[in-house]
Amino acid sequence: MTPHRRIPTALLSLLLSGATLRAEVRVSVQDSNGLACIKYQCTAGEIVRAFALDVTVDQGQIIGVTNFCRGLSTAAARGYGIFPAAFRDYVTVSSGSNADFTVAGYTPLADVSDRPADTLPGLNSSGVTLELGALWDPAVTAAVPDAAGTLCALQLSQAAHVTVTTNAARGGLVSALTGVTLTPVFTGAYVDPNYPYVIAITAESGVVTVTFRGGELLTAPAVTGPWSGSGNTNGLYTNLLSGAASAFYRVRRAAVITPAPGITGITLSGGVLAVSFQGGELMTAPAVTGPWTGTGNTSGSYSNAVSAGPALFYRVRQ
């Protein structure tokens, strides 16, 4: 049977109402096992009705959104689970005010087509616009969203600094209390999706399986050690269970080996000079004493047609 929740229809319009005392609401990004968690904290008893936020990364892409609640805020499940654009596009209200919030596509991502000039591109880009609201029965005090919590989590394609700010076109932060103006304070964070940790441990048919990421799996007979490297960095480890012996697992970040900058080879063939190098940017100069000029090339391979002109010298800077 498809789960439904009853929506107090008189409350739907409250999500669209603005606020008319000042209160500080902190919105921050936190790295949680490689996910960019969007957190909020109310500091003075204020209650937020809705959040409209822009989230961006300085490199890579935002590739997924998860860890958000759906539907009304209730005493059993408090939170911000009303997403205006997705509600309009995906949720069907039936039998008066019953709605299914489990439908695929119901997420906090704003629809770019609604306001193209004021909306970030969305998933698989460097920025997303989020819109999250809360509706609850005003007669049920326990249904009011918590004063602090997680709005959602974003998946990144690579390590990046994540920034969050208000989306003013969609109202920014809207207070649920009349006469209270919310003052948002935003804090970004560096998030590494390759943060090393154990994802899961299962034991079945005498075999223990450990899935992990971000480095080398370590094992120990006790939580205090001694810890030994398994040499396994591929994210999957299996081993036969042996009697009553205990085994503990953790992951250490794999060492990053950076080659020392230098020329690894120079060849001349068919009038073309080829330079192979490592560890930085190739530089050229008309004399060994300089002046040295950067080529902008860090790929490790450089070629140029040889002319009868002045000599050229090469070196690499990190």
Backbone as CSV, one residue per row, in Angstrom:
resi,resn,N_x,N_y,N_z,CA_x,CA_y,CA_z,C_x,C_y,C_z
1,MET,0.845,-1.194,0.000,0.000,0.000,0.000,0.884,1.249,0.000
2,THR,0.562,2.192,-0.807,1.332,3.432,-0.884,1.064,4.295,0.340
3,PRO,2.142,4.724,1.078,1.916,5.521,2.280,1.444,6.918,1.939
4,HIS,0.521,7.446,2.715,0.015,8.795,2.532,0.047,9.530,3.860
5,ARG,0.127,10.846,3.800,-0.001,11.686,4.972,-1.058,12.745,4.686
6,ARG,-1.790,13.106,5.706,-2.829,14.112,5.532,-2.229,15.487,5.705
7,ILE,-2.447,16.368,4.741,-1.922,17.726,4.786,-3.006,18.677,5.241
8,PRO,-2.807,19.422,6.337,-3.765,20.465,6.692,-3.719,21.541,5.609
9,THR,-4.717,21.567,4.765,-4.677,22.447,3.610,-4.554,23.909,3.995
10,ALA,-5.059,24.279,5.167,-4.969,25.686,5.578,-3.530,26.106,5.822
11,LEU,-2.626,25.099,5.979,-1.237,25.434,6.262,-0.397,25.615,5.010
12,LEU,-0.860,25.139,3.882,-0.043,25.205,2.676,0.360,26.632,2.341
13,SER,-0.541,27.573,2.542,-0.225,28.955,2.198,0.814,29.560,3.121
14,LEU,0.995,28.987,4.320,1.961,29.544,5.254,3.391,29.429,4.749
15,LEU,3.646,28.429,3.940,4.983,28.256,3.391,5.382,29.424,2.509
16,LEU,4.400,30.083,1.951,4.668,31.184,1.034,4.680,32.533,1.739
17,SER,4.304,32.570,3.024,4.220,33.851,3.722,5.578,34.304,4.217
18,GLY,5.831,35.608,4.236,7.103,36.143,4.678,7.043,36.550,6.145
19,ALA,8.194,36.916,6.690,8.264,37.373,8.068,8.207,38.893,8.124
20,THR,7.555,39.498,9.103,7.384,40.985,9.169,8.000,41.568,10.374
21,LEU,11.912,41.988,16.570,12.963,41.348,16.882,13.880,40.584,15.941
22,ARG,14.968,40.575,15.774,15.916,39.884,14.888,16.469,38.631,15.545
23,ALA,16.672,37.589,14.839,17.176,36.333,15.373,18.184,35.725,14.404
24,GLU,19.267,35.208,14.979,20.342,34.661,14.143,20.145,33.168,13.901
25,VAL,20.146,32.792,12.653,20.080,31.379,12.275,21.377,31.026,11.556
26,ARG,22.071,30.031,12.058,23.344,29.620,11.462,23.120,28.470,10.481
27,VAL,23.614,28.659,9.297,23.542,27.620,8.268,24.975,27.276,7.882
28,SER,25.329,26.017,7.967,26.718,25.635,7.756,26.836,24.363,6.934
29,VAL,28.047,24.154,6.431,28.396,22.928,5.715,29.324,22.117,6.613
30,GLN,29.080,20.830,6.735,29.947,19.944,7.501,30.257,18.699,6.687
31,ASP,31.527,18.287,6.741,31.933,17.048,6.076,31.560,15.875,6.973
32,SER,30.680,15.025,6.500,30.293,13.826,7.235,30.548,12.610,6.362
33,ASN,31.681,11.951,6.609,32.059,10.779,5.805,32.033,11.078,4.311
34,GLY,32.529,12.255,3.948,32.638,12.602,2.543,31.416,13.245,1.941
35,LEU,30.344,13.402,2.711,29.147,14.100,2.236,29.164,15.533,2.753
36,ALA,28.665,16.465,1.950,28.535,17.859,2.377,27.165,18.023,3.026
37,CYS,27.114,17.933,4.349,25.848,18.053,5.069,25.516,19.525,5.287
38,ILE,24.309,19.913,4.911,23.839,21.284,5.106,23.091,21.325,6.433
39,LYS,23.676,22.027,7.416,23.149,22.060,8.778,22.530,23.424,9.069
40,TYR,21.607,23.433,10.061,21.048,24.703,10.519,21.000,24.698,12.036
41,GLN,21.038,25.913,12.633,20.928,26.055,14.082,20.241,27.373,14.407
42,CYS,19.131,27.303,15.101,18.427,28.491,15.579,18.986,28.852,16.955
43,THR,19.293,30.125,17.192,20.039,30.514,18.386,19.210,31.239,19.443
44,ALA,17.997,31.660,19.113,17.246,32.498,20.059,15.770,32.128,20.130
45,GLY,15.471,30.859,19.944,14.088,30.414,20.032,13.261,30.666,18.797
46,GLU,13.901,31.155,17.748,13.172,31.388,16.509,12.823,30.055,15.847
47,ILE,11.848,30.089,14.972,11.447,28.906,14.219,11.464,29.267,12.737
48,VAL,12.159,28.501,11.964,12.250,28.750,10.523,11.126,27.998,9.821
49,ARG,10.415,28.703,8.959,9.372,28.084,8.152,9.956,27.493,6.874
50,ALA,10.901,28.208,6.264,11.438,27.740,4.981,12.858,28.247,4.772
51,PHE,13.635,27.449,4.025,15.001,27.789,3.626,15.072,27.803,2.101
52,ALA,15.656,28.873,1.546,15.999,28.909,0.124,17.490,29.208,0.054
53,LEU,18.285,28.258,-0.452,19.738,28.336,-0.349,20.405,28.047,-1.682
54,ASP,21.534,28.697,-1.892,22.425,28.382,-3.011,23.674,27.713,-2.452
55,VAL,24.048,26.562,-2.997,25.233,25.841,-2.561,26.152,25.644,-3.763
56,THR,27.439,26.007,-3.601,28.388,25.897,-4.707,29.679,25.218,-4.251
57,VAL,30.400,24.642,-5.221,31.719,24.055,-4.975,32.733,24.774,-5.841
58,ASP,33.987,24.876,-5.340,35.006,25.597,-6.099,35.716,24.725,-7.119
59,GLN,35.448,23.431,-7.102,35.967,22.533,-8.131,35.133,21.267,-8.159
60,GLY,35.111,20.620,-9.295,34.281,19.432,-9.438,32.811,19.767,-9.550
61,GLN,31.979,18.801,-9.219,30.535,18.960,-9.382,29.789,18.410,-8.160
62,ILE,28.563,18.883,-8.007,27.630,18.301,-7.050,26.825,17.260,-7.814
63,ILE,26.902,16.007,-7.386,26.349,14.925,-8.202,25.146,14.218,-7.569
64,GLY,24.772,14.588,-6.359,23.621,13.936,-5.746,23.150,14.661,-4.506
65,VAL,21.886,14.449,-4.148,21.324,15.014,-2.925,20.624,13.886,-2.168
66,THR,20.851,13.835,-0.853,20.308,12.747,-0.041,20.100,13.235,1.390
67,ASN,19.695,12.325,2.268,19.541,12.602,3.710,18.575,13.741,3.994
68,PHE,17.489,13.820,3.244,16.464,14.829,3.517,15.182,14.116,3.927
69,CYS,14.370,14.808,4.717,13.095,14.207,5.099,12.039,14.565,4.051
70,ARG,10.909,13.903,4.129,9.837,14.124,3.155,8.513,14.319,3.887
71,GLY,7.722,15.245,3.390,6.378,15.422,3.902,6.274,16.318,5.117
72,LEU,5.152,16.203,5.831,4.872,17.062,6.960,5.826,16.825,8.117
73,SER,5.994,17.861,8.928,6.736,17.726,10.171,5.757,17.242,11.236
74,THR,6.061,16.105,11.833,5.180,15.514,12.836,5.971,15.236,14.111
75,ALA,5.257,14.902,15.171,5.921,14.588,16.435,6.850,13.388,16.273
76,ALA,6.489,12.473,15.393,7.307,11.278,15.170,8.437,11.515,14.178
77,ALA,8.301,12.489,13.314,9.307,12.766,12.281,9.317,14.263,11.987
78,ARG,10.097,14.987,12.773,10.179,16.443,12.595,11.190,16.782,11.512
79,GLY,10.910,17.836,10.753,11.880,18.263,9.755,11.276,19.063,8.632
80,TYR,12.136,19.396,7.667,11.764,20.239,6.532,11.595,19.358,5.297
81,GLY,10.377,18.917,5.076,10.112,17.967,3.997,9.145,18.436,2.942
82,ILE,8.899,19.763,2.888,8.038,20.319,1.837,8.927,21.096,0.869
83,PHE,8.957,20.636,-0.382,9.794,21.247,-1.418,8.870,21.825,-2.484
84,PRO,8.666,23.133,-2.512,7.607,23.729,-3.345,7.589,23.284,-4.804
85,ALA,8.723,23.395,-5.505,8.709,23.049,-6.929,8.457,21.561,-7.135
86,ALA,9.133,20.726,-6.330,8.948,19.283,-6.472,7.547,18.859,-6.045
87,PHE,6.972,19.560,-5.062,5.596,19.268,-4.657,4.657,19.510,-5.835
88,ARG,4.844,20.636,-6.478,4.003,20.981,-7.630,4.153,19.972,-8.767
89,ASP,5.395,19.544,-9.028,5.670,18.737,-10.209,5.507,17.229,-10.000
90,TYR,5.627,16.754,-8.756,5.668,15.308,-8.552,4.598,14.753,-7.608
91,VAL,4.104,15.576,-6.700,3.192,15.056,-5.685,1.745,15.253,-6.117
92,THR,0.989,14.191,-6.076,-0.430,14.252,-6.403,-1.243,14.202,-5.119
93,VAL,-2.095,15.205,-4.956,-2.970,15.239,-3.785,-4.277,14.554,-4.158
94,SER,-4.663,13.559,-3.367,-5.887,12.811,-3.653,-6.722,12.686,-2.383
95,SER,-7.988,12.343,-2.549,-8.904,12.151,-1.414,-8.908,13.356,-0.497
96,GLY,-9.087,14.519,-1.067,-9.150,15.749,-0.279,-7.789,16.345,-0.052
97,SER,-7.059,15.859,0.968,-5.745,16.432,1.241,-4.716,15.357,1.536
98,ASN,-4.878,14.175,0.947,-3.891,13.109,1.098,-2.869,13.208,-0.019
99,ALA,-1.598,12.976,0.317,-0.538,13.075,-0.684,0.518,12.016,-0.440
100,ASP,1.111,11.532,-1.528,2.195,10.557,-1.458,3.513,11.292,-1.657
101,PHE,4.330,11.368,-0.599,5.615,12.070,-0.671,6.767,11.139,-1.017
102,THR,6.476,9.866,-1.260,7.551,8.922,-1.565,7.844,8.836,-3.058
103,VAL,7.147,9.595,-3.858,7.317,9.516,-5.301,8.732,9.904,-5.716
104,ALA,9.272,9.215,-6.718,10.600,9.526,-7.243,10.620,10.942,-7.812
105,GLY,11.707,11.631,-7.604,11.831,12.996,-8.100,11.496,14.050,-7.074
106,TYR,10.926,13.625,-5.945,10.574,14.587,-4.910,11.811,14.870,-4.054
107,THR,12.546,15.932,-4.383,13.790,16.314,-3.708,13.791,17.821,-3.491
108,PRO,14.712,18.345,-2.676,14.761,19.786,-2.414,15.362,20.624,-3.538
109,LEU,15.700,20.034,-4.656,16.318,20.789,-5.746,15.291,21.709,-6.397
110,ALA,15.665,22.972,-6.551,14.777,23.931,-7.197,14.730,23.675,-8.699
111,ASP,13.643,24.053,-9.314,13.471,23.914,-10.761,14.074,25.140,-11.443
112,VAL,15.099,24.912,-12.255,15.790,26.017,-12.924,14.850,26.809,-13.815
113,SER,13.891,26.148,-14.427,13.005,26.830,-15.362,12.078,27.823,-14.673
114,ASP,11.886,27.702,-13.360,11.021,28.642,-12.656,11.607,30.055,-12.680
115,ARG,12.893,30.155,-12.361,13.598,31.446,-12.335,15.016,31.217,-12.853
116,PRO,15.198,31.122,-14.162,16.511,30.781,-14.717,17.634,31.709,-14.274
117,ALA,17.346,32.987,-14.121,18.399,33.945,-13.763,18.766,33.870,-12.288
118,ASP,17.935,33.246,-11.483,18.154,33.227,-10.030,18.285,31.808,-9.482
119,THR,18.596,30.850,-10.363,18.682,29.461,-9.949,19.982,28.858,-10.471
120,LEU,20.711,28.170,-9.608,21.937,27.500,-10.035,21.583,26.276,-10.877
121,PRO,22.527,25.804,-11.718,22.196,24.782,-12.722,21.663,23.465,-12.189
122,GLY,22.072,23.051,-10.988,21.563,21.793,-10.459,22.613,20.704,-10.438
123,LEU,22.180,19.450,-10.322,23.113,18.332,-10.226,24.015,18.251,-11.452
124,ASN,25.201,17.694,-11.233,26.227,17.560,-12.278,26.716,18.916,-12.748
125,SER,26.733,19.870,-11.820,27.292,21.199,-12.081,27.970,21.659,-10.795
126,SER,28.457,22.895,-10.791,29.162,23.419,-9.615,28.220,24.060,-8.601
127,GLY,26.907,24.050,-8.859,26.012,24.697,-7.909,24.576,24.211,-7.996
128,VAL,23.914,24.171,-6.839,22.499,23.809,-6.789,21.751,24.824,-5.932
129,THR,20.494,25.025,-6.247,19.601,25.832,-5.430,18.648,24.890,-4.710
130,LEU,18.531,25.079,-3.395,17.690,24.213,-2.566,16.527,25.010,-2.013
131,GLU,15.361,24.396,-1.928,14.219,25.022,-1.278,13.531,23.972,-0.403
132,LEU,13.513,24.263,0.913,12.953,23.325,1.882,12.054,24.080,2.848
133,GLY,10.846,23.577,3.055,9.917,24.193,3.983,9.369,23.165,4.945
134,ALA,8.691,23.658,5.971,8.085,22.765,6.949,6.641,23.162,7.192
135,LEU,5.770,22.180,7.238,4.363,22.358,7.589,4.044,21.413,8.730
136,TRP,3.305,21.920,9.735,2.937,21.080,10.868,1.611,21.544,11.450
137,ASP,1.028,20.699,12.240,-0.218,21.016,12.907,0.087,21.967,14.065
138,PRO,-0.405,23.201,14.023,-0.070,24.162,15.075,-0.560,23.750,16.456
139,ALA,-1.487,22.814,16.526,-1.989,22.346,17.822,-1.077,21.303,18.452
140,VAL,-0.057,20.829,17.678,0.859,19.797,18.168,2.242,20.409,18.339
141,THR,2.552,20.832,19.558,3.837,21.489,19.817,5.019,20.600,19.454
142,ALA,4.894,19.310,19.698,5.991,18.377,19.433,6.281,18.211,17.945
143,ALA,5.420,18.750,17.092,5.634,18.620,15.649,6.508,19.734,15.082
144,VAL,6.781,20.770,15.867,7.615,21.888,15.399,9.023,21.375,15.109
145,PRO,9.634,21.746,13.985,10.984,21.272,13.672,11.978,21.590,14.778
146,ASP,12.981,20.730,14.927,14.004,20.923,15.943,14.736,22.243,15.728
147,ALA,15.322,22.781,16.829,16.058,24.044,16.753,17.367,23.903,15.987
148,ALA,17.832,22.682,15.783,19.049,22.434,15.020,18.935,21.074,14.360
149,GLY,19.548,20.952,13.202,19.482,19.675,12.508,20.127,19.731,11.142
150,THR,19.885,18.696,10.346,20.424,18.574,8.995,19.296,18.751,7.992
151,LEU,19.497,19.628,7.025,18.502,19.830,5.978,18.624,18.767,4.890
152,CYS,19.852,18.510,4.474,20.116,17.493,3.462,21.618,17.299,3.370
153,ALA,22.054,16.387,2.531,23.473,16.157,2.284,23.700,16.100,0.781
154,LEU,24.832,16.627,0.345,25.170,16.659,-1.076,26.383,15.773,-1.345
155,GLN,26.311,15.040,-2.452,27.422,14.199,-2.871,28.277,14.965,-3.876
156,LEU,29.597,14.916,-3.707,30.524,15.643,-4.571,31.324,14.680,-5.434
157,SER,31.742,15.174,-6.593,32.551,14.349,-7.487,34.010,14.329,-7.058
158,GLN,34.449,15.323,-6.289,35.830,15.393,-5.822,35.903,16.332,-4.629
159,ALA,37.047,16.339,-3.957,37.228,17.221,-2.807,37.104,18.673,-3.243
160,ALA,36.399,19.467,-2.441,36.164,20.866,-2.811,35.769,21.667,-1.577
161,HIS,35.917,22.990,-1.702,35.375,23.882,-0.676,33.926,24.162,-1.056
162,VAL,33.032,23.938,-0.103,31.602,24.089,-0.348,31.112,25.357,0.342
163,THR,30.416,26.185,-0.399,29.898,27.448,0.112,28.380,27.432,0.073
164,VAL,27.757,27.962,1.116,26.301,28.068,1.155,25.920,29.509,1.440
165,THR,24.884,29.973,0.781,24.392,31.331,0.987,22.903,31.366,0.683
166,THR,22.292,32.517,0.902,20.848,32.615,0.705,20.489,32.779,-0.767
167,ASN,19.329,32.269,-1.131,18.759,32.546,-2.443,17.640,33.552,-2.222
168,ALA,17.973,34.818,-2.422,17.035,35.894,-2.088,15.787,35.861,-2.953
169,ALA,15.915,35.424,-4.204,14.765,35.420,-5.106,13.651,34.509,-4.604
170,ARG,14.027,33.483,-3.832,13.034,32.552,-3.297,12.729,32.821,-1.824
171,GLY,13.168,33.965,-1.318,12.801,34.362,0.038,13.842,34.128,1.100
172,GLY,14.946,33.444,0.751,15.976,33.197,1.743,15.464,32.365,2.898
173,LEU,15.615,32.882,4.112,15.101,32.207,5.300,13.812,32.894,5.745
174,VAL,12.749,32.138,5.885,11.433,32.678,6.245,11.077,32.244,7.663
175,SER,10.704,33.209,8.501,10.335,32.909,9.889,8.900,32.398,9.976
176,ALA,8.682,31.502,10.946,7.325,31.023,11.212,6.644,31.860,12.282
177,LEU,7.394,32.808,12.872,6.853,33.632,13.950,6.632,35.048,13.456
178,THR,5.477,35.565,13.657,5.156,36.925,13.231,6.019,37.931,13.982
179,GLY,6.553,38.902,13.233,7.342,39.962,13.840,8.798,39.614,14.068
180,VAL,9.241,38.443,13.607,10.640,38.022,13.768,11.324,38.028,12.412
181,THR,12.413,38.771,12.313,13.225,38.784,11.096,14.457,37.927,11.329
182,LEU,14.693,36.990,10.461,15.819,36.072,10.615,17.084,36.632,9.987
183,THR,18.182,36.555,10.724,19.486,36.972,10.207,20.343,35.728,10.000
184,PRO,20.561,35.322,8.764,21.349,34.107,8.527,22.847,34.368,8.630
185,VAL,23.558,33.413,9.192,25.021,33.428,9.236,25.492,32.143,8.568
186,PHE,26.279,32.273,7.502,26.669,31.116,6.697,28.132,30.752,6.925
187,THR,28.407,29.460,6.974,29.768,28.951,7.119,29.970,27.796,6.151
188,GLY,30.961,27.909,5.289,31.284,26.835,4.355,32.286,25.870,4.964
189,ALA,32.716,24.885,4.184,33.667,23.888,4.673,34.315,23.167,3.501
190,TYR,35.490,22.613,3.774,36.158,21.746,2.800,35.630,20.330,2.993
191,VAL,35.182,19.726,1.916,34.585,18.388,1.984,35.344,17.456,1.049
192,ASP,35.746,16.312,1.587,36.514,15.342,0.806,35.716,14.052,0.654
193,PRO,35.181,13.781,-0.536,34.399,12.550,-0.722,35.225,11.283,-0.613
194,ASN,36.554,11.425,-0.628,37.417,10.259,-0.471,37.926,10.126,0.957
195,TYR,37.220,10.740,1.896,37.564,10.613,3.310,37.633,9.135,3.675
196,PRO,38.742,8.695,4.284,38.886,7.256,4.548,38.011,6.770,5.696
197,TYR,37.225,5.755,5.439,36.433,5.147,6.510,35.881,3.797,6.063
198,VAL,35.483,2.998,7.042,34.852,1.710,6.782,33.374,1.950,6.503
199,ILE,32.900,1.462,5.369,31.506,1.653,4.983,30.620,0.603,5.637
200,ALA,31.028,-0.650,5.583,30.190,-1.720,6.130,31.036,-2.952,6.414
201,ILE,30.587,-3.732,7.393,31.198,-5.031,7.716,30.068,-6.060,7.819
202,THR,30.195,-7.133,7.075,29.192,-8.198,7.126,29.889,-9.541,7.322
203,ALA,29.188,-10.464,7.945,29.706,-11.825,8.139,28.641,-12.807,7.689
204,GLU,29.003,-13.655,6.753,28.044,-14.620,6.217,28.775,-15.862,5.752
205,SER,28.247,-17.025,6.110,28.814,-18.314,5.703,30.293,-18.420,6.051
206,GLY,30.671,-17.909,7.212,32.052,-18.031,7.669,33.024,-17.059,7.029
207,VAL,32.509,-16.067,6.296,33.371,-15.091,5.622,33.003,-13.683,6.067
208,VAL,33.993,-12.919,6.479,33.768,-11.526,6.825,34.134,-10.670,5.610
209,THR,33.255,-9.723,5.284,33.480,-8.814,4.155,33.477,-7.384,4.667
210,VAL,34.510,-6.649,4.312,34.640,-5.253,4.724,34.685,-4.385,3.475
211,THR,33.775,-3.434,3.379,33.844,-2.442,2.304,34.307,-1.130,2.912
212,PHE,35.168,-0.430,2.194,35.784,0.785,2.721,36.190,1.679,1.565
213,ARG,36.679,2.864,1.908,37.140,3.763,0.850,38.177,4.735,1.410
214,GLY,38.918,5.336,0.501,39.794,6.450,0.862,41.178,6.087,1.339
215,GLY,41.599,4.821,1.245,42.938,4.486,1.708,43.160,3.005,1.855
216,GLU,44.067,2.644,2.760,44.427,1.247,2.990,43.714,0.718,4.224
217,LEU,43.151,-0.480,4.113,42.494,-1.095,5.254,43.533,-1.612,6.239
218,LEU,43.333,-1.284,7.529,44.191,-1.774,8.610,43.394,-2.769,9.453
219,THR,44.086,-3.747,10.039,43.436,-4.718,10.919,44.184,-4.771,12.247
220,ALA,43.460,-5.198,13.305,44.060,-5.335,14.635,43.261,-6.348,15.439
221,PRO,43.911,-7.023,16.395,43.191,-7.975,17.244,42.416,-7.311,18.373
222,ALA,42.682,-6.009,18.604,41.977,-5.245,19.636,41.850,-3.815,19.152
223,VAL,40.871,-3.073,19.691,40.656,-1.714,19.238,41.854,-0.817,19.547
224,THR,42.662,-1.225,20.539,43.854,-0.452,20.899,45.078,-0.844,20.080
225,GLY,44.937,-1.842,19.192,46.037,-2.251,18.330,46.688,-3.534,18.814
226,PRO,47.861,-3.881,18.256,48.580,-3.128,17.217,47.909,-3.253,15.847
227,TRP,47.951,-2.145,15.084,47.315,-2.092,13.783,48.315,-2.471,12.693
228,SER,47.872,-3.311,11.772,48.723,-3.765,10.670,48.070,-3.422,9.339
229,GLY,48.864,-2.985,8.393,48.353,-2.695,7.065,48.039,-3.968,6.312
230,SER,46.914,-3.977,5.619,46.542,-5.150,4.823,47.086,-5.071,3.402
231,GLY,47.542,-3.868,3.012,47.977,-3.667,1.635,46.826,-3.506,0.670
232,ASN,45.600,-3.573,1.165,44.399,-3.508,0.330,43.882,-2.075,0.271
233,THR,43.840,-1.515,-0.921,43.315,-0.161,-1.115,42.180,-0.137,-2.131
234,ASN,41.663,-1.312,-2.514,40.654,-1.342,-3.584,39.228,-1.219,-3.079
235,GLY,39.039,-1.117,-1.756,37.705,-0.888,-1.218,36.926,-2.128,-0.821
236,LEU,37.483,-3.319,-1.051,36.781,-4.552,-0.700,37.774,-5.554,-0.116
237,TYR,37.442,-6.080,1.072,38.320,-7.027,1.755,37.476,-8.182,2.264
238,THR,37.916,-9.413,2.046,37.222,-10.596,2.567,38.229,-11.493,3.265
239,ASN,37.740,-12.205,4.276,38.620,-13.118,5.002,37.759,-14.151,5.723
240,LEU,38.303,-15.352,5.894,37.586,-16.397,6.608,37.563,-16.079,8.092
241,LEU,36.413,-16.308,8.712,36.318,-16.146,10.159,37.058,-17.291,10.836
242,SER,37.828,-16.953,11.871,38.635,-17.992,12.529,38.291,-18.063,14.009
243,GLY,37.555,-19.075,14.405,37.246,-19.331,15.796,36.654,-18.134,16.510
244,ALA,37.139,-17.919,17.737,36.610,-16.825,18.552,37.497,-15.584,18.497
245,ALA,38.504,-15.596,17.661,39.420,-14.457,17.574,38.692,-13.216,17.074
246,SER,38.976,-12.086,17.717,38.374,-10.813,17.306,39.232,-10.140,16.252
247,ALA,38.598,-9.322,15.450,39.321,-8.525,14.459,38.658,-7.161,14.360
248,PHE,39.470,-6.130,14.319,38.985,-4.764,14.197,39.577,-4.166,12.923
249,TYR,38.831,-3.214,12.345,39.236,-2.650,11.068,39.141,-1.120,11.091
250,ARG,40.051,-0.477,10.417,39.972,0.960,10.181,40.734,1.258,8.897
251,VAL,40.637,2.484,8.418,41.254,2.859,7.140,42.180,4.054,7.355
252,ARG,43.356,3.976,6.790,44.255,5.129,6.798,44.401,5.640,5.375
253,ARG,44.486,6.932,5.278,44.577,7.555,3.956,45.831,7.078,3.243
254,ALA,45.666,6.718,1.968,46.805,6.274,1.179,47.773,7.425,0.962
255,ALA,49.044,7.130,1.045,50.057,8.167,0.848,50.026,8.672,-0.586
256,VAL,50.145,9.976,-0.732,50.196,10.587,-2.054,51.648,10.831,-2.417
257,ILE,52.098,10.184,-3.450,53.502,10.309,-3.862,53.586,11.318,-4.991
258,THR,54.256,12.415,-4.726,54.408,13.463,-5.727,55.809,13.385,-6.309
259,PRO,55.947,13.193,-7.611,57.292,13.088,-8.183,58.039,14.407,-8.078
260,ALA,59.344,14.295,-7.882,60.172,15.497,-7.832,60.170,16.151,-9.206
261,PRO,60.075,17.490,-9.273,60.051,18.153,-10.574,61.369,17.973,-11.318
262,GLY,61.266,17.653,-12.613,62.479,17.493,-13.400,62.181,17.048,-14.823
263,ILE,63.178,17.177,-15.693,63.107,16.702,-17.074,63.412,15.214,-17.072
264,THR,62.556,14.413,-17.700,62.786,12.973,-17.753,63.298,12.518,-19.118
265,GLY,63.213,13.380,-20.126,63.743,13.000,-21.430,63.592,14.115,-22.459
266,ILE,64.546,14.209,-23.385,64.480,15.153,-24.505,64.895,14.404,-25.766
267,THR,64.043,14.440,-26.784,64.361,13.776,-28.049,64.148,14.738,-29.209
268,LEU,64.887,14.490,-30.297,64.739,15.290,-31.513,64.525,14.339,-32.675
269,SER,63.395,14.487,-33.352,63.084,13.600,-34.460,62.235,14.344,-35.482
270,GLY,62.668,14.304,-36.743,61.907,14.921,-37.807,61.735,16.415,-37.621
271,GLY,62.691,17.061,-37.026,62.607,18.500,-36.827,61.723,18.922,-35.665
272,VAL,61.287,17.953,-34.854,60.440,18.259,-33.714,61.143,17.858,-32.428
273,LEU,61.258,18.797,-31.533,61.854,18.550,-30.232,60.755,18.167,-29.247
274,ALA,60.915,17.024,-28.573,59.933,16.561,-27.587,60.583,16.509,-26.214
275,VAL,59.916,17.105,-25.252,60.422,17.131,-23.877,59.413,16.425,-22.988
276,SER,59.854,15.439,-22.250,59.003,14.800,-21.241,59.497,15.232,-19.863
277,PHE,58.539,15.460,-18.952,58.911,15.997,-17.645,57.895,15.568,-16.610
278,GLN,58.152,15.899,-15.343,57.254,15.505,-14.269,57.308,16.521,-13.131
279,GLY,56.255,16.538,-12.332,56.276,17.261,-11.070,56.018,18.746,-11.112
280,GLY,55.507,19.283,-12.228,55.228,20.710,-12.242,55.077,21.285,-13.634
281,GLU,55.379,22.567,-13.756,55.217,23.296,-15.015,56.544,23.412,-15.749
282,LEU,56.526,23.139,-17.049,57.731,23.285,-17.860,58.019,24.752,-18.117
283,MET,59.303,25.136,-17.989,59.729,26.508,-18.236,60.796,26.503,-19.329
284,THR,60.894,27.612,-20.055,61.896,27.752,-21.113,62.690,29.036,-20.907
285,ALA,63.899,29.042,-21.477,64.749,30.239,-21.409,65.710,30.216,-22.589
286,PRO,66.159,31.387,-23.034,67.124,31.440,-24.141,68.555,31.151,-23.697
287,ALA,68.778,31.129,-22.375,70.103,30.823,-21.828,69.904,30.120,-20.498
288,VAL,70.899,29.360,-20.061,70.782,28.622,-18.821,70.619,29.549,-17.621
289,THR,71.067,30.809,-17.780,70.932,31.789,-16.701,69.592,32.523,-16.749
290,GLY,68.771,32.231,-17.746,67.459,32.863,-17.856,67.448,33.978,-18.894
291,PRO,66.372,34.761,-18.896,65.207,34.702,-18.001,64.295,33.522,-18.331
292,TRP,63.718,32.909,-17.279,62.871,31.741,-17.438,61.410,32.145,-17.565
293,THR,60.731,31.512,-18.501,59.313,31.801,-18.770,58.488,30.533,-18.660
294,GLY,57.380,30.605,-17.933,56.502,29.445,-17.811,55.743,29.175,-19.096
295,THR,55.595,27.908,-19.436,54.835,27.527,-20.635,53.360,27.294,-20.324
296,GLY,53.033,27.167,-19.047,51.660,26.816,-18.684,51.365,25.336,-18.841
297,ASN,52.356,24.560,-19.273,52.185,23.140,-19.540,52.580,22.318,-18.314
298,THR,51.614,21.590,-17.746,51.892,20.695,-16.622,51.545,19.253,-16.958
299,SER,51.326,18.967,-18.233,50.851,17.645,-18.652,51.938,16.584,-18.650
300,GLY,53.208,17.000,-18.631,54.315,16.053,-18.669,54.868,15.814,-20.054
301,SER,54.281,16.449,-21.067,54.756,16.268,-22.438,54.689,17.590,-23.189
302,TYR,55.784,17.933,-23.882,55.863,19.197,-24.617,56.618,18.953,-25.915
303,SER,56.118,19.532,-26.999,56.824,19.393,-28.281,56.812,20.725,-29.005
304,ASN,57.851,20.933,-29.832,57.982,22.180,-30.572,58.855,21.961,-31.791
305,ALA,58.493,22.606,-32.876,59.303,22.504,-34.092,60.630,23.220,-33.876
306,VAL,61.724,22.570,-34.298,63.059,23.133,-34.120,63.372,24.043,-35.304
307,SER,63.851,25.237,-34.982,64.241,26.179,-36.037,65.723,26.485,-35.897
308,ALA,66.240,27.257,-36.830,67.663,27.617,-36.806,67.911,28.818,-35.913
309,GLY,66.897,29.204,-35.121,67.008,30.371,-34.264,67.838,30.108,-33.018
310,PRO,67.668,30.953,-32.004,68.456,30.836,-30.776,68.141,29.556,-30.014
311,ALA,69.092,29.149,-29.178,68.924,27.934,-28.384,67.842,28.132,-27.327
312,LEU,67.289,27.040,-26.900,66.309,27.074,-25.827,66.718,26.081,-24.751
313,PHE,66.497,26.455,-23.505,66.787,25.597,-22.357,65.471,25.317,-21.616
314,TYR,65.420,24.176,-20.927,64.179,23.765,-20.261,64.462,23.357,-18.819
315,ARG,63.495,23.641,-17.961,63.518,23.140,-16.596,62.067,23.093,-16.086
316,VAL,61.875,22.528,-14.905,60.533,22.352,-14.365,60.452,22.988,-12.978
317,ARG,59.395,23.738,-12.760,59.163,24.279,-11.426,57.896,23.632,-10.859
318,GLN,57.922,23.413,-9.547,56.815,22.723,-8.900,55.575,23.611,-8.817
